[in-house]
Amino acid sequence: MPAPESAPALDLVTGAFSNTGKYVAERLLARGRRVRTLTGHPGHPHPFGDRIQAFPYDFDRPERLRETLRGVDTVYNTYWVRFEYGDRTYARAVENVKTLIRTAEEAGVRRLVHVSIANPSVDSPFPYYRGKWAMEEALRASRLSWAILRPTVIFGPDDILINNIAWCLRHFPVFGVPGDGSYGMQPIFIEELADLLVAAGAATENAVADAVGPEVFTFDAWLRAIAAAIGVRARLVHLPPRLAWLATKAIDPWVGDVLLTWEEVGGLRAGLLASKAPPLGRVRLTDWLERHAAQVGVKYASELARHFR
């Protein structure tokens, strides 16, 4: 009798119904692998049908999380919080990822691929970047095989940041720039980031790499590139950083969201959204904008609606 065929390998993607995780899940399914996800909205409709098993995050129930991870070969972790909201703080997010790492060890997971951020630091003045460093340290100290990818700014069809910058450029006569606008931006295409993550999952060695694209802009040049693509004039006004940030607070109630955080202003001005490493991506933001100009910034994309409601 022929030997029974073994089931395809099983992977788990945190946030497979969201932005980065969705593209990772698509690639894993295309390779014939089975996929589970941890999500904050396990009952919500999603485009994968019955091809993905959805489970709640269960960070506060590690025994249940351990069972969800049982049999998983590789975990792809995209979980984080862009800003603190209610009880969803950076400190809690760090503890949640530590729980994920610990239960993955206990469940026998082979490898964990983690999405971090470029330029994290233990002594960063920004809790966002310190939190990212703390999660990296927890993974490096684990018994798991691991890889860490550090993107800067991610662009693609479901992007929030670039979409909402374009929305502002379409709707307001001027754009307030924090400081002199000379700080760097080095965006990477979402599908290339997903390719890098899946390739990292198939590898065996422990590794850390910046995931950045081929173009480096100043913030002013980045804004002008977006404006040129969507056919509007970029009227940039350089403001003291806190004043520029406070101006966005006047927009927040109108859109029902958090347009920009003080952490993001600080990271921008510190040059943390660019890298000194060789680019791993090849897709140019300027080329992508030309192809998608008719869609970018037409509708506001709410972070609160996507993740907190």
N, C-alpha and C positions, 0 to 999 in steps of 0.2 A: 504494500500500500504506500502511496506517496506520503511524505511527511506533511503534516498540516502547515499551512502558511501562517507565519506570525503576523500579528496586527501591525499596521504602520506605527512608526514612532509617534509618541504623544508629546506635544509642547504646550506651554501655557504662556499667554500674552496678557499682561495687565492692560486694561483699557483697549481691548481689541475693537470696540465700537467707536472709539474716538479717533484722533488724528493720526499720530505716528503708529499706534498699535494696529490700526486698521490695515495699513500698508504692509506691516510685518505679517499679520495673519493671512492676508491674501497670498503672499509669497510662500508661506509655509504650506498652505492648502494646495497651491499649484505644484508643490514638490511631493504631494501625496502624503503629507504628514497630518495627523489628527491634531486638533487645536481645541484647547479650553481657554476661557478668559475669566479673569476677575474683574468685576465692574461694579460701579456704584448704582447701576440701574439694570439689574438682571432681567427684569420683566419688560423692559422697553423694546419696541420693535427695532430690528436691525437688518442689514442687507445680507447676512450670511445664512439665514434660515436655520435648518437643523445641522449645518456643517460645523457649527461651533457650539460647544457646551458652555453655558454662562453660569457663573457662580458669584455670590457676593464676596466682597473683599474679606470679611470675617477676621479682620485684624484683632478684634477683641475676643475672638473665639479660636485660639490657635489650634485646638484639637480638630475643629472642623476644617480650618485652612490646611492642616496637615493632610487630612484625608483627600481634599481637593488636589493637593500636590502629589499624592501617591501615584506612582507610575509615570510621572512626567520626566522626560529626558532633559529638556532645556526650558528655562524660564526667561522670558523677555520682559524686563521691567521698565515700563514707561511711566509708572505712577509718581506723581508729585503734585504740589499745589503751586499755581503761579503766584497767588497772593493769599494772605491769611483772611479767612472769612468765617466768622462765628468760632466754632471749636476746631475748625480745620486750620491748624497752625503749622508753621515749619517744623517746630519741635515735635508735634504729633506725627507729622509725615515721616520724619526721621525714625521715630520709634516704630511706626508701621512697617517701614522698609526693613528695619532690623528684625521685626517679627517675621516678615516674609523670608528673609535670609535664613533665620534660625529654623523655621519650619521646613524650608526647602532642604536643609541639611538633614533634618530628622526623617523626611519623607524619602530620602535617597535620590534627590534630583542630581543629575550629573553636572550641569553647567547653568550659570546665571549671567545673562547679558543685560547690562544696566545702562540706561540713558541718563547721563549726567549733564553737565553744562561746561562750556569752555571756561577755563581760569577759575575753578573753585579754589578755596583756600581756607585753612583752619583759622587764620587770623584776619579774614576779610571783614571789613566794617559792615558788610551786608549780610543779614541772617539768611537770605536766600542762598548765597554762595557758601556760607559756612555750613548750612544744612546739606548742600550737595556734597561737600567734602566729607562730612560725617558719614553719609551713606556709603561713599566710596571706601572709606576706612573700614566700615563694618564688613563690606564685601571682601576687601583684601585680607581681613583677619579671619575669614570663614574657611571652612574645609572644602568649599565648592571650587570647581574650576570656574573661572570668571573672565569676562571682558567688559570694559567700560568704554563707551563712546561719548565724546563730549562735543555736542553741536553748539553752534552759536545761535543764529537766527534761522528758523526753518521756514521755507516758503513752499506753497502748493495750493491746490484748490480749496482746502479746508482751513487754510491759515487764518489766524485771527489778527496778528499784529500788522502784517503788511496790508491785509484787506481793510482794516480799520484806519490805518494811515491814509490809504487811498480814499476811503469814505470821507475822512476829514478834509482832504484836499479837494474833493468834489463839492463839499457842502459849505466850507467856510472861506471867506475872502483872504484870510491870512493864516499862516501856520506858525505857532510859537515854538521856537527851537530852544531847548535848554542850553545855555552857554553859547560857545562859538561854533558849534556844529562840526568841529574838525575831527572828532573821535571816530574810530573805525567801525565798519560793519562788514561782515563776511558771511553772507547767507548761504545755506545749503538746501538743495531741492529735497523735498520730503521723500520721494521715491528712491533717491540715491542713499539717503540715510537709512531707509528700510533695507536696501540691498546690503549695506555695510553691517547692519545689525544681524541679518540672517547669515551672512558670511561669517561673522564673529561667532554665531551660535554653532556653526558646523566645525569650527576650529577647536583645538584642545589646549593651546597655551594661554596662560594668563596675559592680558594685554590691556593697555590704555592708549587711546588715540583720539586726537581732536578730529571732529567730523565737520569740515568746512568746505565751502565751494571755491571756485576759481577766481571770483571777483571780490576785490576789496574796495569799499567806498568810504568816503567820509560820510557822516550823517547827512550833511547838506546835499552831497552828490546823490546819495541814496534817495532822498526825498525828491530831488529833481528828476531822477530816473523814473520813479513811480509816476510823477506828475506828467512827464513827457509821454509815457506809455498810454495813460488814460486820457490824454488830450486836454489837460488843464494847465493853467499857469501856477507855478509854485511861488507864492508870495511869502517868503520866509522872513520872520522877525526874530532876531536873537534877543532872548530875554534872560534875566537872572534865573538860574535853574529852578529855584523854589517858586518863583512867579510863574514860570512856564508850567510847572506841575500843578500849581493851584488853579491855573486857567482850565486845565482838564477836569478839575473837580466841578466846575460849573457845567460841564457837558455830561458828567456821570448821571445826574438825575434824569436828564432828557433821554438818554439811551438805556437807562436802567442797568448800568454796568460799571465796571472799573476800567476806564480807558487806559490809564497809565499809573503805575505805582512809583513811589519814591525810590524803592529799590531799583526799579528799571532805569530811572533817571541816573542814579548813582552808578549803576553798571555801565550804562552808555558812556558817561563822561569819564569813567576810569579806563575806557578802551577794552572792556572785557568781552565785547561782542565781535572780536577779531582774534586771530591766532597767528603765531609765528611758525606753526607747523606747515609742511607742504599740504596743499589742498588734496582731499580725497574725492571731492566731487568734481564733475565736469560741466554740469548744466549751469548756464549763466542766467542769473536773474533777469538781466535785460532782455535776453532772447525769450524767456518764459513770459515776461510781461507783454511783449509784443503779441504773443499768441493768445493771451487771455485778458487783454485789456478791456474787452467789452463786459467782463464779469467782475473784475477786481474792484472792490469798493462800491459796488452798486447798492448792496444792502449791508447794514451793520451786522457784525457777527458778535454775539454776546457771550463772553466767558461765563458769566453767571448762569445764563440760560442753559449753556452746554453742560456745565459740570456741577452746578449747585442747586438746580431746581428740577 
